Amino acid sequence: MKTIVLASQKGGVGKTTLAAHIAVAAEQSGDGPCVLIDTDPQASLAAWWNGREAETPAFAPVTLKELSGKLEALDKAGYAYAFIDTPPAITESIRAVVAQADFVLIPTRPSPHDLRAVGSTVELAVTASRPFAFAVTQAKPNSRLTVQAMAALSEHGVVAPSIVHDRVDYAASMIDGRTVLEIDPKGRSAAEVAELWSFVKTRMNEGKKARKKEGKKNV
């Protein structure tokens, strides 16, 4: 089982929305079964899932102390991917969550304040030796600021080519336990999410291949 952790020091960047959406995208792509884990005390992801009618993705309630053992149990149960939402802070508890990650996705809004805040989250992933990438969220269409933000972020790491734009349908879909993939499967938002999941999956596989090659060189 692969574990994807969504982390950001800044609040309001869309971690919960992304966690729910890419988990559904993974299920729809045939990459499941997937499971969601909410480590944010606000429990927004849990609330979204509780309002959901569809049976997938699954949800696993867990405390931070139980996380490692729970991930092992979910792996044995046959889950392919676990998506973990985290609170907007950099604490020892979040470091423990990131340590369990196979991949860290860092949502970032294209604003100067948000860009200045990414350093702590990047340091978190680097210290834990975990591969990571940025996902630009809540972007305004045809905005020069978005282009500038992607250029600035690329100096610190890989940036997902799929930009998540600021559209009402993202927020609207989260109200009743659905995603844009289900409300408007052929819409632009659904295409963004599907592309983002494809990017994350590809990056994880590339990282695994690179580690295998490095291991062979060291033998």
N, C-alpha and C positions, 0 to 999 in steps of 0.2 A: 504494500500500500504506500502511495506517495502522499506526503503531507504538505499542503500549501498554507502558509500563514500570511494573513493580511495585516500589516503593521504600519503605523504612522504615528509620529509624535503629535501631529495636528489632529484636532477633532473636526468633524464636518467634511471630511474629504471623500466620504462614500465607501468606507471599508465594508460596512454591513451590506450595503446595496450590491457591491461587487462580489462579496462572498456568496450571497444568495444567487446572483445572476450567473456567475461562472460555474457554480455547482450544477445549476439547471442546464446550462450549456453543455457541460460534460455529460450529463445524463442523456440529453437529446442527441449528442454526437456518438452515443454508444460506448462511452468511456467509463460508464458506471460499473457497479453501484458506488454511489458517493454518499458521504456522511458529513453533516455540518456540526461544528463544535463552537460554542459561544463562551469565551472567557471574559467578556466585557460585563462588568457588574450591572450595566444598564439593560442588558439582556434583550437588545433590540432584535437580534437575529432569532433568538428563541421565540419572541413574540410574533415575528413574521411567520415562522414555521408553524406555530400553533394555529395561525389563521389560514393555513394552507390546506386545500382539499386533496391535492395530488399526494400520492404516497412517497414519491421520490423528489429530492434526495431525502435520506434518513436524517435524523437528528439524535445526537448522543449527549445527554446531560453529563457534565463532569466537573469536578473541582480541579484546581491546579495541581494539588497533591496527587490526584488520581490520574493525571493526564498521560504520563508515560505508560502506565499499565493499561489504561483504556485504549490507547493507540495500538498497543500490542494485541489486545483482545479484538479490536475492530479489524486489524490485519488478518488475524486468524479466522474471523467471521467471513472473510472474502471481499471486504470493501477495497475498491481500487484507489479511491482518492478521499482524503479528509481535508476539509476546508475549515480553517480556524480563524474566527474573528477575535480581535484583541481590543482592549481599551485604548483611548488616545493619550498615551503617556509612555515614558521610558522608565520602567521599574524593573526590579529584580525578577518579579513574577513574569513579566513579558520576556525578559532575557531567557527564562526557563522555557517559555513557549517557543521562542525562535530557535532554541537549541534542538527542538524536536522536528524542525522543518526540513523538508527536502528542497523547498523553494520559498522565498519570501517575496511577496508582491507588495510594493509600496505605492499606494494611491496618492497622487499629488495634484492639487489644483494649480492652474497656471497663474499664480499670483506671486509677487515678490516676497510677501510674508511667508507663504507656504514653501517657496523655494529655499528660503533661509533656514527653514525648520527641518529640511530633509537630512541634514548632516548627522544628527543623533540616531536616526533610524538606520541610515547606511552603516554607521559605526557598529550598531547592534548586530547587523547581519555579517559584517566583515569580521568582527570579533568572534562570532560563532562559526566562522568559516562556512557560511551558507550562501548559495547562489541567490541573487536577487535581481529584480528589475522594477522599473518605475511604470506606473500606469497613470497617464494624465486624465483627470476626471473633471466633470463640470465645466468643460471648455465651451466658450462661445464660438459659434460657427464663423469661419473666415476671420479669425482674430489673429493679429500679428503677435499678440502676447503669447498665444499658444505655441506658435512657432519658436519664439524666443525662449519659452520655458523648456521646450523639448531640447533645444540646443544646449541650454544651461545644464539640464539634467544629464545629457549624454556625456558630459565631462566627468560625471561621478559614477556612471554605470549604464547599462542597457535600458533603453526606453521602448516600451511596447508601441509598435506602429499604429495600433488601433486606439484612437482617441475616443474617450467616453464624453459625449457632449452634454451640455446642460439642457435637458428636455424634461417637460412635465411628465411624460409617460414613465420615466424611471421612478419618480416619487409616487405616482398614482398606482403603479403596479404593486408597490410594496405594502399598500394599505390592506389588501385582502389576501396576502399570501401568494401572490403570483409574481411573475417577472414580465419584462417587455417581450421576451421570447414566446410567451403564451398569449399575451394580450394582442400583439401585432407581430406575428412570426415573420412577415415579409417587410417589416419596417426598417428604417435606418438604425434605430437603436438596437434591434435584435441582431442586425448584421455586425454592429460594433462589438457586441458581447461575444458572439460566435467567433469573431476574428481574434478577440483578446484571449479566449480560452485556447484557441489553436496555437497562439503565440506561446502561452504559458506551458502548454504540453510539449511543444517543440523545444523550448529552452531547457526544460527538465531532462528531456531525452538527450539533448546535446551535452548537457553537463555530465550525465551518467557516462556517455561514451568517452568524454574527455578524461574523466577520472579513471576509467578502465585503461585507456592508452597510457596515462601517466603511471599507473600501477605496473604495467608491463615494462615500461622503461626503467623503473626502479628495481625490478627483479634481477 
